[in-house]
Amino acid sequence: MKFANKVVLVTGGTSGIGLEAAKLFRDEGAKLAIIGSDEHRLRAAEHEIGADVIALRADLRDPAQIDKAVAEVVETHGHIDVVFANAGAGKAAPLEAITPAQIDEQFGLNFHGLFFTIQKAAPHLRDGGSIVVTTSFLNQVGTPGLSILSASKAAVRSLVRSLGAELAPRGIRINAISPGPIDTPFASKMGLPEEALKKAGEALVGAVPLKRVGKASEAAKAALFLASDDASYMTGTELVVDGGLSQI
C-alpha cells in the first residue's frame, strides 16, 4: 500500500476526479480527509468512500474556512502528508459578456482557494510530503468562451513552478495533473444550454487524437502517481492526461 498511514487531504473530493482519487487513496491505505462545499454531495461521498474518512464542508473562497478545515484534519491526525488541491469551477462566456463578478468567482476558487489551501496546509506538511494540483489542457489551448477559466488554470500552472522552488528545501514536491475532456459533472456546471454543451463536447472529442472522453479514474491515477514515491524525483512539473489534445 503506497499511502499506508499517510494523511491525505483532497479538495473537491465529492465528485469527478477528486472523488475517484479519494477512493484510490483509500484503497492504498491513506488516512483520508475530503473537503466539499455542498452538504448533500459531501455526505454522499462520505458514504461512498467509507473507511473513516473525514468529510469537511468549506467554501475555499474563504481562507478562514480553509483554516478551520485544515485545523480539524491536524487535530485528528497531527500532520498532513499529501494535499490534492483539485477543487475548481468554470463559467463559459464570450469576451463581451464577461463581468467582474465572473472573474472574481472563478479566480476566487481556482486560484485563490487553491493557493490558500496550500498555504494553510504547508506548515503541517511533513518534510518530504507531496502536493498535487489540477490544472487543465486549457492552459495550453485557446478556447473561445473560456478565457477566464483558462487564465485561472494558467495561473495555477505558474504557481506550481514558484512554489516548487520555495518548498524544495523541505523536500516537499508540488506537481500538477492537466486533464483534457473528462467524463465528470464539471462541464454541466459551466452555464451552457444543453444543446450547446452537447455540440461543444462533440467538437472537443473530435479534436482528441484518441477520439474519446477520458475517465475520471484515469486522471485520478495520474494524481496518485505524482503524490506517491514513484514520482519522488519530480517537482514543478505538469502531467498531461488529455488524450493527446494539447500535445499532438
Summary of the structure (lengths in Angstrom):
residues: 248
radius of gyration: 17.1
end to end distance: 34.9
largest distance: 51.0
contacts: 860
relative contact order: 0.15
helix: 50%
strand: 18%
